[in-house]
Amino acid sequence: MTKRFDPYTHPQFDDLIKHAVAPRPICFASTIDGSGRVNLSPFSYFNLMSQRPPICVFSPLRRIRDGSTKHTLENMREVPQVVINIVDYGMVQQQSLASTEYAKEVNEFDKAGFTPTASELVMPPRVAESPVQLECKVREIIELADSPGAGSLVVAEVLRMHVQEQVLDDGNRIDQAKLDLVARLGGDWYCRVTSENLFRVAKPLRSLGIGVDQLPQHIRLSPVLTGNHLGQLGNVEELPSDEEVEALRTESEICDMFNAFIGDKATLQIHLHRKAAEFLDAGDVHKAWKVLLLD
């Protein structure tokens, strides 16, 4: 059962969708107006939309109370440049403080305690504390509506990226755990990307997987294996050979399992599926398949 929530008639829709469409990366945008006044403000309607050219899109919303636009948007109309500073856990409280609606003449770098550092290709300064800073030119601003809460899509082309050395490995690749990113959820909630909650998923483009539809019925309808497990099993090009499967049958743990459930095929199948699930959770899809093909 699901409940329906229409965007223009249900009073909880705005809150619900911010909880549901999450986590959202944070665009900590530094801009400058025609008089040289700097603004720094976070936006969670943000993401990377193109690789070549590298394009980021974020959306400052009109204020709910009166439909007025924010200083960031006004600044980019005067000076079509922006620095997108990526937010890590070490600066999350300060970036939240910078979201306060200070007067236009107030510099949020000062209020939030951040260090401005000169950009190389654009006028707005970068946030020195940010692990990754993207100098961008604003290619286009698309007004979605002029009503309160309406967004203005800012299409920003990345001209130069600055990355703190401490988050890079010897090959100039970002260590995902060291980056320590945070993201916005609904309400006051955030989440943090730590080494404990990182995991890899093999990209299906690297192989032509057989697909879940090709799995034997007892595997596809298993009460043990989850949808994630089935996705892993379907993302293989070919199954282990008969010789590989039979070689596994000689391992002591597998032998003990077959001996323990002689004449009870249903229970044996459950235990084999549990063992396969263990291998899948450990990322060993090939061995999981060998276990399942023993059945």
C-alpha positions as semicolon CSV with decimal commas, in nm:
position;residue;x (nm);y (nm);z (nm)
1;M;0,000;0,000;0,000
2;T;0,119;0,352;-0,081
3;K;-0,022;0,694;0,005
4;R;-0,066;0,968;-0,254
5;F;0,074;1,317;-0,206
6;D;0,002;1,578;-0,471
7;P;0,252;1,868;-0,485
8;Y;0,003;2,154;-0,498
9;T;-0,266;2,026;-0,263
10;H;-0,096;1,832;0,017
11;P;0,061;2,051;0,289
12;Q;0,334;1,796;0,368
13;F;0,459;1,747;0,013
14;D;0,753;1,990;0,035
15;D;0,886;1,826;0,350
16;L;0,827;1,471;0,225
17;I;1,009;1,516;-0,105
18;K;1,319;1,659;0,066
19;H;1,334;1,348;0,282
20;A;1,276;1,118;-0,015
21;V;1,507;1,270;-0,278
22;A;1,824;1,235;-0,074
23;P;2,107;1,243;0,007
24;R;2,178;1,560;-0,188
25;P;2,533;1,699;-0,224
26;I;2,585;2,055;-0,109
27;C;2,683;2,336;-0,344
28;F;2,856;2,590;-0,118
29;A;2,849;2,880;-0,362
30;S;3,067;3,188;-0,340
31;T;2,965;3,476;-0,566
32;I;3,035;3,846;-0,605
33;D;2,816;4,137;-0,714
34;G;2,897;4,424;-0,944
35;S;3,020;4,632;-0,651
36;G;3,262;4,364;-0,534
37;R;3,057;4,242;-0,237
38;V;3,102;3,871;-0,169
39;N;2,829;3,623;-0,079
40;L;2,866;3,266;0,045
41;S;2,565;3,036;0,070
42;P;2,484;2,660;0,056
43;F;2,234;2,496;-0,178
44;S;2,133;2,131;-0,170
45;Y;1,955;2,121;-0,505
46;F;2,285;2,047;-0,679
47;N;2,468;1,791;-0,892
48;L;2,707;1,719;-1,179
49;M;2,523;1,704;-1,511
50;S;2,788;1,669;-1,783
51;Q;3,146;1,549;-1,815
52;R;3,266;1,717;-2,135
53;P;3,204;2,000;-2,093
54;P;3,202;1,964;-1,713
55;I;2,871;2,115;-1,607
56;C;2,725;2,151;-1,259
57;V;2,367;2,257;-1,199
58;F;2,228;2,400;-0,877
59;S;1,910;2,584;-0,792
60;P;1,859;2,875;-0,553
61;L;1,491;2,881;-0,459
62;R;1,277;3,191;-0,422
63;R;1,190;3,266;-0,060
64;I;0,866;3,102;0,047
65;R;0,743;3,403;0,244
66;D;0,744;3,655;-0,042
67;G;0,887;3,499;-0,359
68;S;1,198;3,718;-0,352
69;T;1,527;3,594;-0,496
70;K;1,845;3,526;-0,300
71;H;2,168;3,723;-0,308
72;T;2,354;3,438;-0,479
73;L;2,119;3,451;-0,777
74;E;2,126;3,829;-0,794
75;N;2,506;3,828;-0,785
76;M;2,536;3,578;-1,070
77;R;2,313;3,793;-1,286
78;E;2,555;4,083;-1,229
79;V;2,877;3,878;-1,243
80;P;2,812;3,540;-1,413
81;Q;3,072;3,348;-1,215
82;V;3,061;3,117;-0,913
83;V;3,290;2,899;-0,708
84;I;3,131;2,573;-0,593
85;N;3,302;2,466;-0,272
86;I;3,243;2,104;-0,174
87;V;3,143;2,056;0,192
88;D;3,307;1,798;0,417
89;Y;3,224;1,700;0,774
90;G;3,482;1,936;0,921
91;M;3,297;2,242;0,791
92;V;2,932;2,134;0,802
93;Q;2,831;2,348;1,101
94;Q;2,996;2,658;0,957
95;Q;2,830;2,613;0,617
96;S;2,496;2,584;0,793
97;L;2,563;2,914;0,969
98;A;2,640;3,073;0,632
99;S;2,284;2,992;0,519
100;T;2,154;3,259;0,758
101;E;1,979;3,540;0,570
102;Y;2,225;3,817;0,647
103;A;2,193;4,156;0,479
104;K;2,351;4,189;0,133
105;E;2,644;4,392;0,263
106;V;2,738;4,121;0,515
107;N;3,019;3,884;0,412
108;E;2,934;3,526;0,512
109;F;3,302;3,432;0,499
110;D;3,343;3,649;0,807
111;K;3,021;3,544;0,979
112;A;3,085;3,171;0,933
113;G;3,459;3,194;1,001
114;F;3,586;3,073;0,664
115;T;3,909;3,175;0,494
116;P;3,870;3,335;0,150
117;T;4,142;3,254;-0,101
118;A;4,178;3,412;-0,444
119;S;4,051;3,221;-0,742
120;E;4,261;3,200;-1,057
121;L;4,007;3,231;-1,338
122;V;3,701;3,390;-1,177
123;M;3,636;3,679;-0,941
124;P;3,457;3,513;-0,645
125;P;3,697;3,376;-0,380
126;R;3,730;3,011;-0,289
127;V;3,676;2,862;0,058
128;A;4,023;2,754;0,172
129;E;3,878;2,496;0,412
130;S;3,687;2,315;0,136
131;P;3,851;1,991;0,015
132;V;3,745;2,056;-0,346
133;Q;3,677;2,394;-0,507
134;L;3,532;2,439;-0,856
135;E;3,583;2,768;-1,036
136;C;3,292;2,810;-1,275
137;K;3,144;3,044;-1,530
138;V;2,767;3,070;-1,536
139;R;2,648;2,967;-1,882
140;E;2,274;3,002;-1,824
141;I;2,011;3,072;-1,560
142;I;1,676;2,906;-1,625
143;E;1,380;3,047;-1,432
144;L;1,137;2,765;-1,353
145;A;0,863;2,999;-1,223
146;D;0,827;3,329;-1,038
147;S;0,623;3,192;-0,748
148;P;0,746;3,139;-0,389
149;G;0,960;2,826;-0,366
150;A;1,035;2,818;-0,739
151;G;1,390;2,734;-0,841
152;S;1,628;2,900;-1,085
153;L;1,852;2,642;-1,250
154;V;2,207;2,770;-1,267
155;V;2,409;2,597;-1,538
156;A;2,773;2,639;-1,437
157;E;3,071;2,523;-1,643
158;V;3,375;2,416;-1,443
159;L;3,685;2,602;-1,560
160;R;3,930;2,477;-1,297
161;M;3,920;2,236;-1,004
162;H;4,132;2,265;-0,690
163;V;4,173;1,958;-0,467
164;Q;4,342;1,951;-0,127
165;E;4,648;1,726;-0,142
166;Q;4,556;1,538;0,175
167;V;4,257;1,372;0,004
168;L;4,459;1,256;-0,298
169;D;4,657;0,934;-0,333
170;D;4,987;0,896;-0,519
171;G;4,805;0,864;-0,849
172;N;4,613;1,191;-0,799
173;R;4,291;1,001;-0,737
174;I;4,060;1,113;-0,460
175;D;4,047;0,877;-0,164
176;Q;3,671;0,857;-0,112
177;A;3,700;0,787;0,260
178;K;3,943;1,075;0,321
179;L;3,709;1,320;0,147
180;D;3,462;1,277;0,437
181;L;3,168;1,424;0,248
182;V;2,837;1,527;0,397
183;A;2,500;1,558;0,226
184;R;2,157;1,702;0,300
185;L;1,854;1,496;0,385
186;G;1,512;1,618;0,495
187;G;1,450;1,869;0,774
188;D;1,758;1,920;0,991
189;W;1,910;1,588;0,888
190;Y;2,247;1,536;0,720
191;C;2,448;1,224;0,646
192;R;2,823;1,161;0,644
193;V;3,018;0,943;0,401
194;T;3,264;0,745;0,613
195;S;3,480;0,442;0,538
196;E;3,237;0,227;0,741
197;N;2,945;0,294;0,507
198;L;3,129;0,289;0,174
199;F;3,074;-0,004;-0,061
200;R;3,143;-0,087;-0,423
201;V;2,899;-0,200;-0,692
202;A;3,046;-0,350;-1,009
203;K;2,943;-0,139;-1,308
204;P;2,726;-0,340;-1,548
205;L;2,880;-0,162;-1,848
206;R;3,200;-0,360;-1,792
207;S;3,021;-0,679;-1,890
208;L;2,701;-0,796;-2,054
209;G;2,526;-0,954;-1,758
210;I;2,292;-1,248;-1,806
211;G;2,021;-1,062;-1,613
212;V;1,792;-1,162;-1,327
213;D;1,541;-1,303;-1,576
214;Q;1,791;-1,575;-1,667
215;L;1,840;-1,698;-1,311
216;P;1,699;-2,043;-1,228
217;Q;1,361;-2,014;-1,060
218;H;1,478;-2,154;-0,725
219;I;1,738;-1,876;-0,712
220;R;1,513;-1,597;-0,840
221;L;1,241;-1,688;-0,588
222;S;1,478;-1,767;-0,300
223;P;1,350;-1,670;0,046
224;V;1,712;-1,605;0,147
225;L;1,862;-1,404;-0,137
226;T;1,775;-1,035;-0,157
227;G;1,720;-0,814;-0,460
228;N;2,079;-0,692;-0,423
229;H;2,201;-1,051;-0,429
230;L;2,001;-1,125;-0,743
231;G;2,144;-0,814;-0,908
232;Q;2,497;-0,937;-0,835
233;L;2,419;-1,283;-0,971
234;G;2,267;-1,136;-1,286
235;N;2,574;-0,921;-1,351
236;V;2,793;-1,204;-1,485
237;E;2,863;-1,296;-1,845
238;E;2,899;-1,668;-1,787
239;L;2,856;-1,927;-1,513
240;P;3,129;-2,133;-1,349
241;S;3,220;-2,453;-1,531
242;D;3,093;-2,793;-1,419
243;E;3,449;-2,878;-1,313
244;E;3,468;-2,573;-1,086
245;V;3,133;-2,656;-0,926
246;E;3,230;-3,017;-0,863
247;A;3,563;-2,912;-0,713
248;L;3,375;-2,704;-0,455
249;R;3,171;-3,009;-0,356
250;T;3,485;-3,164;-0,206
251;E;3,545;-2,882;0,043
252;S;3,485;-2,993;0,402
253;E;3,220;-2,733;0,488
254;I;3,018;-2,820;0,180
255;C;3,057;-3,194;0,242
256;D;2,936;-3,153;0,599
257;M;2,635;-2,958;0,478
258;F;2,531;-3,227;0,229
259;N;2,584;-3,502;0,488
260;A;2,378;-3,317;0,749
261;F;2,074;-3,287;0,526
262;I;2,063;-3,616;0,339
263;G;1,707;-3,665;0,218
264;D;1,604;-3,310;0,312
265;K;1,658;-3,116;-0,010
266;A;1,452;-2,813;0,097
267;T;1,660;-2,751;0,409
268;L;1,984;-2,814;0,220
269;Q;1,880;-2,555;-0,037
270;I;1,819;-2,296;0,233
271;H;2,165;-2,354;0,381
272;L;2,331;-2,339;0,041
273;H;2,154;-2,012;-0,032
274;R;2,270;-1,873;0,303
275;K;2,628;-1,969;0,222
276;A;2,595;-1,808;-0,121
277;A;2,459;-1,494;0,043
278;E;2,770;-1,479;0,263
279;F;2,993;-1,492;-0,045
280;L;2,784;-1,229;-0,222
281;D;2,802;-0,996;0,078
282;A;3,180;-1,040;0,069
283;G;3,185;-0,958;-0,303
284;D;3,277;-1,308;-0,422
285;V;3,010;-1,356;-0,689
286;H;3,193;-1,638;-0,865
287;K;3,206;-1,857;-0,556
288;A;2,845;-1,777;-0,473
289;W;2,745;-1,905;-0,815
290;K;2,941;-2,227;-0,756
291;V;2,754;-2,284;-0,430
292;L;2,416;-2,222;-0,592
293;L;2,492;-2,457;-0,880
294;L;2,559;-2,738;-0,634
295;D;2,189;-2,749;-0,557
